Amino acid sequence: MRRPLFCTTGASWDDSEGVKEAAEIKVDYRIGVLSDTHIPMRARYLPAEIFTAFANVDLILHAGDIMEWPVIQELTTLAPVEAVAGNMDVGELRLRLPRRRMIEVGRVKIGLIHGDGAGYNTPLRALQSFSEVQCVVFGHSHRPYNERHGDVLLFNPGSPTDRRMMPMGSYGMLYVSGDDIWGEIFYLEPRG
């Protein structure tokens, strides 16, 4: 069951009092976003923080390099999951998941792709893989990315389990309100 949520974001200045007032925006959908979990190669299991963060999401997107089907099964205990296969996904995952897909959430179209391929510009490659979408979710680089290119939000949550050159692992949240979508990256403290 979808629950409308409210979050505080944006702000306007009241010049007469010099007080910053937050604007309230109705959020129709909250979407948890993962990529490059590489289980069991990079970690035995998903970090516990993911289950806490995704406890009240309406949907979970996984942008590939999952490596084991039980990861998807575990995530479906929290919310419906849409996923694509990455370059490291073989066997059952490659048979069950497409390499790219488009998902409609309310009035927003989201392209989902892992992003591997020729060249070094993963964000550009992901962007060029879809037309007529408001957001493209991708992975592969393990680097968080949350930027608009024209009218399209390009979003990579990074990896919660394989931070590579990043100081911390990460995951993401997307928020949909009407025909608008925006994202947020969350960082995980390194484990000792």
C-alpha positions in Angstrom: 0.0 0.0 0.0 1.4 3.4 -1.0 1.5 6.0 1.6 2.0 9.7 0.7 4.9 11.1 2.8 6.0 14.6 3.5 9.6 15.8 3.6 11.0 19.2 4.3 13.1 20.6 1.5 13.8 23.8 -0.3 13.5 27.1 1.5 12.6 30.7 1.1 13.9 33.7 3.0 11.5 36.0 4.8 13.3 39.3 4.4 11.2 41.1 6.9 12.4 38.9 9.8 15.5 37.3 8.3 14.1 33.9 9.1 14.5 30.9 6.7 11.2 29.0 6.2 11.2 25.5 4.8 8.7 24.6 2.2 6.7 21.4 2.6 6.6 19.1 -0.4 4.3 16.1 -0.7 6.2 13.0 -1.7 4.0 10.5 -3.6 6.7 7.7 -3.8 9.9 6.9 -2.0 12.3 4.6 -4.0 15.3 2.9 -2.4 18.2 2.6 -4.9 21.1 0.1 -4.9 23.8 -1.0 -7.3 27.0 -3.0 -7.4 26.3 -5.1 -4.2 28.6 -7.9 -5.5 27.4 -10.4 -2.9 29.1 -12.7 -1.9 32.3 -11.5 -3.6 32.6 -8.1 -1.8 30.5 -8.7 1.2 28.6 -11.7 2.7 25.4 -9.7 3.1 23.8 -6.3 2.7 24.6 -3.8 5.4 21.9 -3.6 8.1 21.5 0.1 7.4 19.9 -0.7 4.0 17.1 -2.6 5.7 16.4 0.3 8.1 16.6 2.9 5.3 14.3 1.0 3.0 11.8 -0.1 5.6 9.1 2.3 4.3 9.9 2.6 0.6 7.3 2.0 -2.1 9.8 0.4 -4.5 13.5 -0.7 -4.7 15.6 -0.4 -7.8 18.8 -2.4 -8.2 21.1 -1.3 -11.1 23.0 -4.6 -11.4 26.1 -6.5 -10.3 23.9 -8.3 -7.8 25.7 -11.7 -8.2 23.2 -13.8 -6.3 19.4 -14.1 -6.6 18.8 -14.4 -2.8 19.8 -10.6 -2.6 16.7 -9.8 -4.7 14.6 -12.2 -2.6 15.7 -10.6 0.6 15.0 -7.1 -0.7 11.4 -8.1 -1.8 10.6 -8.6 1.9 10.8 -4.8 2.2 9.1 -3.6 -1.1 8.7 -4.7 -4.7 12.0 -4.8 -6.6 12.9 -3.9 -10.1 16.4 -4.8 -11.2 18.6 -5.3 -14.2 21.6 -7.5 -14.8 25.1 -6.1 -14.7 28.3 -7.3 -16.4 29.1 -9.5 -13.3 25.7 -11.1 -13.2 25.6 -14.6 -14.7 23.5 -17.7 -14.6 20.1 -17.3 -13.0 20.4 -13.5 -12.7 21.2 -13.1 -16.4 18.3 -15.4 -17.3 15.8 -13.6 -15.1 16.8 -10.0 -15.5 17.0 -7.7 -18.6 20.0 -5.6 -19.2 17.9 -2.4 -19.2 14.3 -1.5 -18.5 12.0 1.4 -18.1 9.7 1.7 -15.1 6.8 4.1 -14.6 6.3 5.4 -11.1 3.2 7.6 -11.0 3.7 10.1 -13.8 7.5 9.7 -13.9 9.4 7.4 -16.3 12.7 6.0 -15.0 15.3 4.2 -17.1 17.3 1.5 -15.3 20.6 0.2 -16.6 23.9 -1.1 -15.2 25.9 1.2 -17.5 28.9 -1.0 -18.5 30.2 -0.8 -22.1 32.9 0.8 -24.2 34.5 4.0 -23.1 35.0 5.7 -19.7 32.0 8.0 -19.5 29.5 5.8 -17.7 27.0 8.7 -17.0 26.9 9.7 -20.6 26.5 6.1 -21.8 23.6 5.6 -19.3 22.0 8.9 -20.5 22.2 7.9 -24.1 20.5 4.5 -23.4 17.0 6.1 -22.9 14.8 8.7 -24.4 11.6 10.2 -23.0 12.5 9.5 -19.3 12.8 11.9 -16.4 15.5 9.9 -14.7 18.1 7.3 -15.5 19.4 5.1 -12.7 22.7 3.4 -13.4 25.7 1.7 -11.6 28.9 0.1 -12.8 31.3 2.8 -11.6 30.6 2.4 -7.9 30.7 6.2 -7.7 27.7 8.1 -6.4 26.2 10.5 -9.0 23.2 12.8 -8.6 23.1 15.4 -11.3 20.6 16.8 -13.8 21.5 16.8 -17.5 18.9 19.1 -19.1 15.5 17.7 -17.9 16.9 14.3 -17.0 18.2 13.3 -13.5 21.2 10.9 -13.8 21.4 8.9 -10.6 24.0 6.4 -9.5 23.7 5.3 -5.8 27.3 4.0 -5.7 27.9 0.7 -3.9 27.0 -0.1 -0.2 29.5 -3.0 -0.2 32.4 -2.2 -2.6 33.4 1.4 -2.2 36.5 1.1 -4.5 38.1 4.5 -4.5 35.4 6.2 -2.5 35.8 6.9 1.2 32.5 5.2 2.2 29.9 2.9 0.7 26.6 4.4 -0.3 23.0 3.9 -1.4 20.4 6.3 -2.7 16.8 7.4 -2.4 14.6 8.8 -5.1 11.5 10.9 -4.4 8.6 11.3 -6.8 6.1 14.1 -6.4 3.6 14.5 -9.3 5.8 14.6 -12.4 9.0 15.7 -10.5 11.8 13.4 -9.3 14.9 14.1 -7.2 17.5 12.0 -5.5 19.6 11.9 -2.4 22.8 9.9 -1.7 23.4 8.4 1.8 26.8 7.3 3.0 27.7 4.3 5.2 30.4 4.5 7.9 33.3 2.2 7.0 33.4 -1.0 9.0 36.5 -1.8 11.0 
